[in-house]
Amino acid sequence: MIQERIEQKLQQSLAPVHLDVINESYMHNVPKGAESHFKVIVVSHEFEDQRLIGRHRTVNAILADELANHIHALAIHTYTPDEWATQQAAPASPSCLGGSKFG
């Protein structure tokens, strides 16, 4: 499963104190059971002293194969433990507006 592979790679590379990998494919016009749209919430000490763009580049590099071959969309939410302690939640993903027959 792609979701499991994402979880394993992020766990191994970033040793997160919190990790959520959410398959949001059901929110899009894709076949039932698809694994094409994901949201990741990663809380790691590795992000300390990194700007947001650097954090996203790190996650993109870790998941380069999945992004090139399997994932259509990836929402990335990265936090340090201190940032997460004050927030405890990532923003909700917007509804899909493109290509949906449900509009």
Disulfide bonds with the S-S distance in Angstrom:
none
